[in-house]
Amino acid sequence: MLQELRIQRLGVIDDAVLDLHPGLNVLTGETGAGKTMVVTGLGLLLGARADAGLVRAGAASAVVEGLVEVGPDHPASVRAAEAGAEVGDGLVLIRSVSAEGRSRAHVGGRSAPVGVLAEVGEHLVAVHGQADQWRLRHGDQHRAMLDQFGGAPVAKALGRYTELHDEHEAARAELAHLREQARDRAREVEVLQHGLEQLEQLDPRPGEDADLRIEDERLSHAEGLRTAAALAHDHLGGAQEYAAEPSPSAVETIAAARQALTGEVGHDPALRELDRRLADIGYLVADLAADLSSYLTDVDVDPARLAWVQQRRADLTAVTRKYGETVEDALEWGRSAAQRLDLLLGSDSRISELEPRVAELDRERTVAAAALTRARSKAAARLAKAVTTELSHLAMGQATVEVAVTPRTAGLGRHGADDVEILLAANPGSPARTVAKAASGGELSRVMLALEVVTGAAGGADVPTFVFDEVDAGVGGSAALDVGARLAALAEHAQVVVVTHLPQVAAYADRHLVVRKASDGHITSSGIHALEGDERLRELARMMSGGESEAALDHARELVASTSARRTAAAAS
């Protein structure tokens, strides 16, 4: 519910606070006192277009602030949280308008675009005035109201239909995508198959490119490698057949050095250690000479092998140039390509699966749409009858409401096969026309009140607060009492704020607020006050007779007693 509304420097209102009741809140006051500014301020808080002319003369800006009691899971709280608002025990909304026309909005303590206020407000407050009947001017809202009124039967049928529709649309979209991409898919399959065939024919192994590079280098320089190794072998311990002037080998030189020490090693441990080291070097040189000899045996001059290695390297390079920098990269591409190819080749089978499934879902959806139409048609008859009955209590006893459920011109949509339109025949013999065009401003408010009362009683009220302005235009006498009674009935299910000039309506209030203006001779300003007891009786007396005579006060007491009795009787029934 809307707990509190504070208005500052808006029109004739300098600074006023509305402390609101969860039931029926009535706002009264003399003509020109500023009742309209309250509705205007609420409109600003809900994202209405700002006008610099609304700012009080001499003020820098006008500010409207509202405190809303709403749970964290309510759609308004969810939307506010998405906008970065802090949502706790309540939601604070603020709208300011500068004298230059600049407008700012805050939601839950965070600055936000004015559009966010409107989106949040749609879930919180429905304003019904001559210029605010948006719900009756949009066909989808007619359908939404009927579906809310229809209760469980419509909800069940709509849920089943929506489930099938969403599944059908998803399957149809996938099928269309697969068909559309068939040509591109065929080209991709061809490319992948060619690449995989290349890899399969070449059959590379991990690290092969590096191994072949080493072998190519060795085979290309085999003669030089053999000559160098042989010369080194001769110098270490061979016959030195490659040396121009033979000289003692390293093995012979080391042996001679040890021979020179042989006679003296027994006299000094240090010399014995040097002799041991010479022995170790001798063994190492001998081993190295043997390894060089073995290397000479392995290094062959093989032109055929060299040609094969170089061709293999060229073949591997052709593959890695396409599919990766290394053989490992090319093999990884092959694994990914194989998976992608399986997926692409499976698309044809997926198309074969989807085609009958889409047709089956279309049939099931059509059946569900027909069931939804039947449920709506039954609910439409009940809604039309209930609203027509309500209008008979709202000084529109000659009016008849119809709720037309007709086939959608665009075929099946997410909400079914139906267009829904609420029609009004304001007088007997008059053709039923869409309610937004068939009713005057005051009648439109009353039609909306009737709809809200009926849907609210059916558990269909989708916002916590309703605001009515001009709902009692052209109404008086006992009909005005009926209007008040219907407002009170709606207040059993939701918070209601009504601006009225009729005492018969004001007498039903759970909280009576009055707008009073005052002047210091230069500036006129208005304030808002909650009335209790005798103050309320005096206001009702003023509304009935223009004064506060004892007779007027007696009439006010009778009126309050009468409305109280009517509410008690209505509750008992």
C-alpha positions as CSV (number, residue, x, y, z in Angstrom):
1,M,0.0,0.0,0.0
2,L,0.9,3.7,-0.3
3,Q,1.8,4.6,3.2
4,E,2.6,8.3,2.8
5,L,2.7,11.0,0.2
6,R,4.5,14.3,0.7
7,I,4.0,17.2,-1.7
8,Q,6.2,20.3,-1.6
9,R,5.8,23.5,-3.6
10,L,3.4,22.0,-6.2
11,G,0.8,24.5,-7.4
12,V,-1.0,25.9,-4.4
13,I,0.4,23.2,-2.1
14,D,3.4,24.5,-0.2
15,D,4.1,21.5,2.0
16,A,1.6,18.8,2.7
17,V,1.8,15.2,3.9
18,L,-0.9,12.5,3.2
19,D,-0.8,9.8,5.8
20,L,-2.9,7.0,4.1
21,H,-5.0,4.2,5.4
22,P,-4.9,0.7,3.9
23,G,-8.7,0.9,3.1
24,L,-10.7,3.7,1.7
25,N,-9.1,7.2,1.7
26,V,-11.3,10.1,0.8
27,L,-9.9,13.5,-0.2
28,T,-12.2,16.5,0.0
29,G,-12.0,20.3,0.0
30,E,-13.4,23.4,-1.5
31,T,-13.1,24.1,-5.1
32,G,-9.7,25.5,-5.9
33,A,-8.2,24.3,-2.6
34,G,-5.8,21.9,-4.5
35,K,-7.4,18.5,-4.6
36,T,-6.4,18.2,-8.2
37,M,-2.8,18.9,-7.2
38,V,-2.8,15.8,-5.1
39,V,-3.7,13.6,-8.1
40,T,-1.2,15.5,-10.2
41,G,1.5,15.0,-7.7
42,L,0.8,11.3,-7.5
43,G,0.9,11.2,-11.3
44,L,4.4,12.8,-11.2
45,L,5.5,10.2,-8.7
46,L,4.3,7.5,-11.2
47,G,6.3,8.9,-14.1
48,A,3.9,11.4,-15.7
49,R,5.3,14.1,-17.9
50,A,6.6,17.1,-15.9
51,D,5.6,20.7,-16.5
52,A,7.5,23.6,-15.1
53,G,4.2,25.4,-14.7
54,L,3.3,23.1,-11.9
55,V,6.1,24.5,-9.7
56,R,4.8,26.9,-7.1
57,A,5.4,30.6,-7.9
58,G,8.7,31.8,-6.5
59,A,9.9,28.3,-5.7
60,A,13.0,26.7,-7.3
61,S,11.4,23.2,-7.6
62,A,8.5,21.0,-6.7
63,V,9.1,17.6,-5.0
64,V,6.8,14.7,-4.5
65,E,7.9,11.8,-2.3
66,G,6.0,8.6,-1.7
67,L,6.6,5.7,0.8
68,V,5.2,2.4,-0.4
69,E,4.9,-0.7,1.8
70,V,5.6,-3.6,-0.6
71,G,7.3,-6.9,-0.2
72,P,10.7,-7.7,-1.8
73,D,9.1,-10.3,-4.2
74,H,6.5,-7.9,-5.5
75,P,7.0,-7.0,-9.2
76,A,7.5,-3.3,-8.3
77,S,10.3,-4.3,-5.9
78,V,11.9,-6.6,-8.4
79,R,11.9,-3.9,-11.1
80,A,13.3,-1.3,-8.6
81,A,16.0,-3.7,-7.5
82,E,17.0,-4.2,-11.2
83,A,17.4,-0.4,-11.4
84,G,19.8,-0.5,-8.4
85,A,17.3,0.6,-5.8
86,E,17.6,-0.5,-2.1
87,V,14.5,-2.4,-1.3
88,G,13.9,-3.1,2.4
89,D,10.8,-2.8,4.5
90,G,9.5,-0.1,2.1
91,L,10.2,1.5,-1.2
92,V,10.8,5.3,-1.4
93,L,10.0,7.1,-4.7
94,I,10.9,10.7,-5.3
95,R,10.2,13.0,-8.2
96,S,11.4,16.6,-8.5
97,V,10.6,19.2,-11.1
98,S,12.7,22.4,-11.3
99,A,11.3,25.8,-12.3
100,E,13.2,25.5,-15.6
101,G,11.4,22.2,-16.3
102,R,14.2,19.8,-15.5
103,S,13.0,16.6,-13.9
104,R,14.8,14.1,-11.7
105,A,13.7,10.7,-10.2
106,H,14.9,8.6,-7.4
107,V,13.9,5.0,-6.7
108,G,14.9,3.4,-3.4
109,G,17.6,5.9,-2.7
110,R,19.2,5.7,-6.2
111,S,18.9,8.1,-9.1
112,A,16.9,6.6,-11.9
113,P,15.4,7.5,-15.3
114,V,11.8,8.8,-15.0
115,G,10.8,5.8,-17.2
116,V,11.8,3.5,-14.3
117,L,9.3,5.4,-12.0
118,A,6.6,4.7,-14.6
119,E,7.5,1.0,-14.8
120,V,7.6,0.6,-11.0
121,G,4.4,2.6,-10.7
122,E,2.4,0.4,-13.1
123,H,2.8,-2.4,-10.5
124,L,1.8,-0.1,-7.6
125,V,-1.0,2.3,-8.4
126,A,-3.8,2.5,-10.9
127,V,-5.0,6.1,-11.4
128,H,-8.5,6.4,-12.8
129,G,-9.5,9.9,-13.9
130,Q,-10.9,11.4,-17.0
131,A,-7.4,11.5,-18.5
132,D,-6.0,8.3,-17.0
133,Q,-8.1,5.4,-18.2
134,W,-5.1,3.7,-19.9
135,R,-6.3,0.3,-19.0
136,L,-9.5,0.8,-21.0
137,R,-7.6,2.3,-24.0
138,H,-5.4,-0.7,-24.6
139,G,-6.9,-3.9,-26.0
140,D,-4.3,-6.1,-24.3
141,Q,-5.4,-4.7,-20.9
142,H,-9.0,-5.8,-21.7
143,R,-7.7,-9.3,-22.2
144,A,-5.6,-9.1,-19.0
145,M,-8.6,-8.0,-17.0
146,L,-10.8,-10.8,-18.3
147,D,-8.0,-13.4,-17.6
148,Q,-7.7,-12.1,-14.1
149,F,-11.4,-12.3,-13.5
150,G,-11.6,-15.8,-15.1
151,G,-9.7,-17.3,-12.1
152,A,-8.4,-20.9,-12.1
153,P,-10.2,-22.2,-15.2
154,V,-8.8,-19.5,-17.4
155,A,-5.4,-19.6,-15.7
156,K,-5.2,-23.3,-16.2
157,A,-6.1,-23.1,-19.9
158,L,-3.8,-20.2,-20.4
159,G,-0.9,-21.9,-18.7
160,R,-1.3,-25.0,-20.9
161,Y,-1.6,-23.0,-24.0
162,T,1.4,-20.7,-23.2
163,E,3.5,-23.8,-22.4
164,L,2.7,-25.3,-25.8
165,H,3.0,-22.0,-27.6
166,D,6.5,-21.4,-26.2
167,E,7.6,-24.9,-27.0
168,H,6.2,-24.6,-30.5
169,E,7.9,-21.3,-31.2
170,A,11.2,-22.6,-29.9
171,A,11.0,-25.7,-32.1
172,R,9.8,-23.8,-35.1
173,A,12.6,-21.2,-34.8
174,E,15.2,-24.0,-34.5
175,L,13.8,-25.7,-37.6
176,A,13.8,-22.5,-39.6
177,H,17.4,-21.8,-38.5
178,L,18.5,-25.3,-39.5
179,R,16.8,-25.0,-42.9
180,E,18.2,-21.5,-43.5
181,Q,21.7,-22.6,-42.7
182,A,21.5,-25.8,-44.7
183,R,23.6,-24.4,-47.6
184,D,26.3,-23.0,-45.3
185,R,26.3,-26.2,-43.4
186,A,26.9,-28.2,-46.5
187,R,29.9,-26.0,-47.4
188,E,31.3,-26.4,-43.9
189,V,30.9,-30.1,-44.0
190,E,32.8,-30.3,-47.2
191,V,35.7,-28.2,-45.8
192,L,35.9,-30.3,-42.6
193,Q,35.8,-33.6,-44.5
194,H,38.6,-32.5,-46.8
195,G,40.7,-31.4,-43.8
196,L,40.1,-34.6,-41.9
197,E,40.9,-36.7,-45.0
198,Q,44.2,-34.9,-45.4
199,L,45.1,-35.6,-41.7
200,E,44.0,-39.2,-42.0
201,Q,46.1,-39.8,-45.2
202,L,49.2,-38.1,-43.7
203,D,48.6,-39.7,-40.2
204,P,51.1,-37.4,-38.3
205,R,52.3,-38.3,-34.9
206,P,52.9,-35.8,-32.0
207,G,56.4,-34.3,-32.2
208,E,57.1,-35.7,-35.6
209,D,57.8,-32.4,-37.2
210,A,60.6,-31.6,-34.6
211,D,62.1,-35.1,-35.0
212,L,62.2,-34.8,-38.8
213,R,63.8,-31.4,-38.6
214,I,66.7,-32.9,-36.6
215,E,67.0,-35.9,-38.9
216,D,66.9,-33.6,-42.0
217,E,69.7,-31.5,-40.5
218,R,71.8,-34.7,-39.8
219,L,71.3,-36.3,-43.2
220,S,72.0,-33.0,-45.1
221,H,75.4,-32.7,-43.4
222,A,76.3,-36.4,-43.1
223,E,79.7,-36.1,-44.9
224,G,80.9,-33.2,-42.8
225,L,79.6,-35.0,-39.6
226,R,81.5,-38.2,-40.5
227,T,84.8,-36.3,-41.3
228,A,84.7,-34.3,-38.1
229,A,83.9,-37.3,-35.9
230,A,86.6,-39.4,-37.5
231,L,89.2,-36.7,-37.0
232,A,88.2,-36.3,-33.4
233,H,88.3,-40.1,-32.9
234,D,91.9,-40.2,-34.4
235,H,93.1,-37.4,-32.1
236,L,91.7,-39.2,-29.1
237,G,92.9,-42.7,-29.8
238,G,92.8,-43.7,-33.4
239,A,95.2,-44.1,-36.3
240,Q,95.0,-40.4,-37.3
241,E,94.5,-41.2,-40.9
242,Y,93.0,-37.8,-41.5
243,A,95.9,-35.8,-39.9
244,A,98.5,-34.2,-42.1
245,E,101.3,-34.9,-39.6
246,P,100.5,-37.7,-37.2
247,S,101.2,-37.1,-33.6
248,P,100.6,-39.1,-30.4
249,S,96.9,-39.6,-29.6
250,A,95.3,-38.3,-26.4
251,V,95.2,-41.9,-25.1
252,E,98.9,-42.4,-25.7
253,T,99.8,-39.0,-24.2
254,I,97.8,-39.7,-21.0
255,A,99.4,-43.2,-20.8
256,A,102.9,-41.6,-21.1
257,A,102.0,-39.1,-18.4
258,R,101.1,-41.9,-16.0
259,Q,104.2,-43.8,-16.9
260,A,106.3,-40.8,-15.9
261,L,104.7,-40.8,-12.4
262,T,104.9,-44.5,-11.8
263,G,108.1,-44.6,-10.0
264,E,107.3,-41.8,-7.5
265,V,103.6,-42.1,-6.6
266,G,104.3,-44.2,-3.6
267,H,106.2,-41.4,-1.9
268,D,103.6,-38.6,-1.8
269,P,99.8,-38.9,-1.4
270,A,99.3,-35.7,-3.4
271,L,101.1,-37.2,-6.4
272,R,99.0,-40.4,-6.0
273,E,95.8,-38.3,-6.2
274,L,97.1,-36.7,-9.4
275,D,97.9,-40.1,-10.8
276,R,94.3,-41.3,-10.0
277,R,92.9,-38.3,-11.8
278,L,95.0,-39.1,-14.9
279,A,93.6,-42.6,-14.8
280,D,90.0,-41.3,-14.7
281,I,90.8,-39.0,-17.6
282,G,92.2,-41.9,-19.5
283,Y,89.1,-44.0,-19.0
284,L,86.9,-41.0,-20.1
285,V,88.9,-40.4,-23.2
286,A,88.8,-44.1,-24.1
287,D,85.0,-44.1,-23.7
288,L,84.6,-41.0,-25.7
289,A,86.8,-42.5,-28.5
290,A,84.6,-45.5,-28.5
291,D,81.4,-43.3,-28.7
292,L,82.9,-41.4,-31.6
293,S,83.6,-44.7,-33.4
294,S,79.9,-45.8,-32.7
295,Y,78.7,-42.4,-34.0
296,L,80.7,-43.0,-37.2
297,T,78.9,-46.3,-37.7
298,D,75.5,-44.6,-37.3
299,V,76.1,-41.6,-39.6
300,D,75.3,-42.9,-43.1
301,V,75.1,-40.9,-46.3
302,D,71.6,-41.9,-47.5
303,P,70.2,-39.7,-50.2
304,A,67.0,-41.7,-50.5
305,R,66.2,-41.3,-46.8
306,L,67.1,-37.6,-47.0
307,A,64.7,-37.1,-49.9
308,W,61.9,-38.9,-48.0
309,V,62.5,-36.9,-44.8
310,Q,62.4,-33.6,-46.8
311,Q,59.2,-34.6,-48.6
312,R,57.5,-35.7,-45.3
313,R,58.5,-32.3,-43.8
314,A,56.9,-30.5,-46.8
315,D,53.7,-32.5,-46.4
316,L,53.5,-31.8,-42.7
317,T,54.2,-28.1,-43.3
318,A,51.2,-28.0,-45.8
319,V,49.0,-29.3,-43.1
320,T,50.2,-27.2,-40.2
321,R,50.0,-24.1,-42.4
322,K,46.2,-24.7,-42.6
323,Y,45.4,-26.2,-39.2
324,G,48.0,-25.0,-36.7
325,E,51.6,-24.0,-36.1
326,T,52.6,-27.5,-35.0
327,V,51.6,-31.1,-35.6
328,E,50.0,-31.0,-32.1
329,D,47.9,-28.0,-33.1
330,A,46.8,-29.8,-36.3
331,L,45.8,-32.9,-34.4
332,E,43.8,-30.8,-32.0
333,W,42.0,-29.2,-34.9
334,G,41.3,-32.6,-36.2
335,R,39.6,-33.7,-32.9
336,S,37.5,-30.5,-32.9
337,A,36.6,-30.8,-36.5
338,A,35.5,-34.4,-36.0
339,Q,33.1,-33.3,-33.2
340,R,31.8,-30.4,-35.3
341,L,31.3,-32.7,-38.3
342,D,29.2,-35.1,-36.2
343,L,27.1,-32.1,-35.1
344,L,26.6,-30.9,-38.6
345,L,25.8,-34.3,-40.0
346,G,23.4,-34.7,-37.2
347,S,21.5,-31.6,-38.2
348,D,19.7,-33.4,-41.0
349,S,18.4,-36.0,-38.6
350,R,17.5,-33.1,-36.2
351,I,15.4,-31.6,-39.0
352,S,13.7,-34.9,-39.5
353,E,12.9,-35.0,-35.8
354,L,11.7,-31.4,-35.7
355,E,9.4,-31.4,-38.7
356,P,6.8,-33.8,-37.2
357,R,7.3,-32.3,-33.7
358,V,6.5,-28.8,-34.9
359,A,3.4,-30.1,-36.7
360,E,2.3,-32.0,-33.6
361,L,2.8,-29.0,-31.3
362,D,0.8,-26.8,-33.7
363,R,-2.1,-29.2,-33.5
364,E,-1.9,-29.4,-29.7
365,R,-1.6,-25.6,-29.5
366,T,-4.7,-25.2,-31.6
367,V,-6.6,-27.5,-29.4
368,A,-5.4,-25.6,-26.3
369,A,-6.2,-22.3,-27.9
370,A,-9.8,-23.5,-28.4
371,A,-10.0,-24.6,-24.8
372,L,-8.7,-21.2,-23.7
373,T,-11.3,-19.4,-25.9
374,R,-14.1,-21.5,-24.3
375,A,-12.9,-20.6,-20.8
376,R,-12.6,-17.0,-21.7
377,S,-16.0,-16.9,-23.3
378,K,-17.6,-18.3,-20.2
379,A,-15.7,-15.8,-18.0
380,A,-16.6,-13.0,-20.4
381,A,-20.3,-13.7,-20.0
382,R,-19.9,-13.6,-16.2
383,L,-17.8,-10.5,-16.2
384,A,-20.2,-8.6,-18.5
385,K,-23.1,-9.5,-16.2
386,A,-21.3,-8.6,-13.0
387,V,-20.1,-5.2,-14.4
388,T,-23.5,-4.4,-15.8
389,T,-24.9,-5.1,-12.3
390,E,-22.3,-2.9,-10.7
391,L,-23.1,0.0,-13.1
392,S,-26.7,-0.2,-12.0
393,H,-25.4,0.9,-8.6
394,L,-23.3,3.7,-10.1
395,A,-26.1,5.9,-11.7
396,M,-25.6,4.0,-15.0
397,G,-28.6,1.7,-14.7
398,Q,-29.4,1.9,-18.4
399,A,-25.9,0.9,-19.5
400,T,-25.0,-2.6,-20.6
401,V,-21.6,-4.1,-20.8
402,E,-20.5,-6.7,-23.2
403,V,-17.1,-8.5,-23.2
404,A,-16.4,-9.7,-26.8
405,V,-14.0,-12.6,-27.3
406,T,-13.2,-12.7,-31.1
407,P,-10.6,-14.5,-33.2
408,R,-7.3,-12.6,-33.5
409,T,-6.7,-11.2,-37.0
410,A,-3.0,-12.1,-36.7
411,G,-3.7,-15.7,-35.7
412,L,-2.3,-17.5,-32.7
413,G,-0.2,-15.4,-30.4
414,R,1.4,-15.9,-27.0
415,H,-1.8,-15.2,-25.2
416,G,-4.0,-17.3,-27.4
417,A,-6.3,-17.0,-30.4
418,D,-8.5,-14.2,-29.0
419,D,-8.9,-10.5,-29.1
420,V,-10.8,-9.3,-26.1
421,E,-12.7,-6.0,-26.0
422,I,-14.9,-4.6,-23.3
423,L,-17.9,-2.9,-25.0
424,L,-20.4,-0.5,-23.5
425,A,-24.0,0.4,-24.6
426,A,-24.6,3.5,-22.5
427,N,-28.4,3.6,-23.3
428,P,-31.0,1.0,-24.4
429,G,-30.9,0.7,-28.2
430,S,-27.5,2.2,-28.5
431,P,-24.9,0.0,-30.3
432,A,-22.2,-1.4,-28.0
433,R,-18.9,0.3,-28.7
434,T,-15.5,0.0,-27.2
435,V,-15.8,1.4,-23.6
436,A,-13.1,4.0,-24.0
437,K,-15.2,5.7,-26.8
438,A,-18.7,5.0,-25.6
439,A,-18.4,6.6,-22.1
440,S,-17.9,10.2,-21.0
441,G,-15.1,11.0,-18.6
442,G,-17.2,10.5,-15.4
443,E,-18.8,7.4,-16.9
444,L,-15.4,6.0,-17.8
445,S,-14.3,6.3,-14.2
446,R,-17.4,4.6,-13.0
447,V,-17.0,1.8,-15.6
448,M,-13.4,1.4,-14.3
449,L,-14.6,1.3,-10.7
450,A,-17.1,-1.4,-11.6
451,L,-14.4,-3.4,-13.3
452,E,-12.0,-3.0,-10.4
453,V,-14.7,-3.9,-7.9
454,V,-15.7,-7.1,-9.8
455,T,-12.1,-8.2,-10.6
456,G,-11.0,-7.3,-7.1
457,A,-13.8,-9.4,-5.5
458,A,-12.7,-12.3,-7.8
459,G,-9.1,-12.0,-6.6
460,G,-8.0,-10.3,-9.8
461,A,-6.7,-7.0,-8.5
462,D,-3.2,-6.7,-9.8
463,V,-2.1,-3.5,-8.1
464,P,-2.3,-2.7,-4.4
465,T,-3.6,0.9,-4.7
466,F,-6.4,2.5,-6.8
467,V,-6.9,6.2,-7.2
468,F,-10.2,7.6,-8.5
469,D,-10.7,11.2,-9.6
470,E,-14.0,12.4,-11.0
471,V,-15.6,9.0,-10.4
472,D,-18.7,10.8,-9.0
473,A,-19.1,13.3,-11.8
474,G,-22.8,13.8,-12.6
475,V,-23.9,11.7,-9.7
476,G,-26.0,12.7,-6.7
477,G,-28.5,11.5,-4.2
478,S,-28.9,7.8,-3.5
479,A,-26.7,7.0,-6.5
480,A,-23.9,8.8,-4.8
481,L,-24.3,6.5,-1.8
482,D,-24.1,3.5,-4.2
483,V,-20.8,4.9,-5.6
484,G,-19.4,5.2,-2.1
485,A,-20.5,1.7,-1.3
486,R,-18.8,0.3,-4.4
487,L,-15.6,2.2,-3.5
488,A,-15.8,0.7,0.0
489,A,-16.3,-2.7,-1.5
490,L,-13.2,-2.3,-3.6
491,A,-11.3,-1.1,-0.5
492,E,-12.0,-4.5,1.1
493,H,-9.4,-6.0,-1.3
494,A,-7.1,-3.1,-2.1
495,Q,-6.1,0.4,-0.9
496,V,-8.4,3.1,-2.5
497,V,-7.8,6.8,-2.7
498,V,-10.7,8.9,-4.1
499,V,-11.1,12.6,-4.7
500,T,-14.7,13.6,-4.3
501,H,-17.0,16.5,-3.7
502,L,-19.9,14.3,-2.6
503,P,-20.6,13.8,1.1
504,Q,-22.3,10.5,0.3
505,V,-19.0,9.2,-0.9
506,A,-16.9,10.8,1.8
507,A,-19.0,9.3,4.5
508,Y,-17.7,5.8,3.6
509,A,-14.1,6.8,4.3
510,D,-11.7,4.8,6.5
511,R,-9.6,7.9,6.5
512,H,-10.9,11.4,5.6
513,L,-8.4,13.9,4.4
514,V,-9.3,17.5,3.6
515,V,-7.4,20.1,1.5
516,R,-7.7,23.6,3.0
517,K,-6.3,26.8,1.6
518,A,-5.1,29.7,3.5
519,S,-3.9,33.2,2.5
520,D,-1.8,35.9,4.2
521,G,-3.1,38.5,1.8
522,H,-0.3,38.0,-0.7
523,I,0.2,34.2,-1.1
524,T,-2.4,31.5,-1.1
525,S,-1.3,28.0,0.0
526,S,-3.0,24.8,0.8
527,G,-2.4,22.1,3.4
528,I,-3.8,18.6,3.9
529,H,-5.3,17.4,7.3
530,A,-6.7,14.1,8.5
531,L,-10.2,14.5,10.0
532,E,-11.5,12.6,13.0
533,G,-14.7,12.9,15.1
534,D,-16.4,16.3,15.1
535,E,-14.0,17.7,12.5
536,R,-15.1,15.1,10.1
537,L,-18.8,15.8,10.8
538,R,-18.2,19.5,10.2
539,E,-16.6,18.8,6.8
540,L,-19.4,16.5,5.8
541,A,-21.9,19.2,6.9
542,R,-20.0,21.8,4.8
543,M,-20.1,19.5,1.8
544,M,-23.9,19.0,2.2
545,S,-25.1,22.5,3.0
546,G,-22.1,24.8,2.7
547,G,-22.2,25.5,6.4
548,E,-21.9,24.0,9.9
549,S,-25.3,24.6,11.3
550,E,-26.7,22.2,13.9
551,A,-29.1,20.9,11.3
552,A,-26.3,20.2,8.9
553,L,-24.3,18.5,11.6
554,D,-27.3,16.3,12.4
555,H,-27.6,15.4,8.7
556,A,-23.9,14.5,8.7
557,R,-24.4,12.2,11.7
558,E,-27.3,10.5,10.0
559,L,-25.2,10.1,6.9
560,V,-22.3,8.5,8.7
561,A,-24.7,6.2,10.6
562,S,-26.4,5.2,7.4
563,T,-23.2,4.4,5.5
564,S,-21.9,2.5,8.6
565,A,-25.1,0.4,8.6
566,R,-24.8,-0.3,4.9
567,R,-21.2,-1.4,5.2
568,T,-22.1,-3.7,8.1
569,A,-25.0,-5.2,6.1
570,A,-22.8,-5.7,3.1
571,A,-20.2,-7.4,5.2
572,A,-22.8,-9.7,6.7
573,S,-24.1,-10.7,3.3
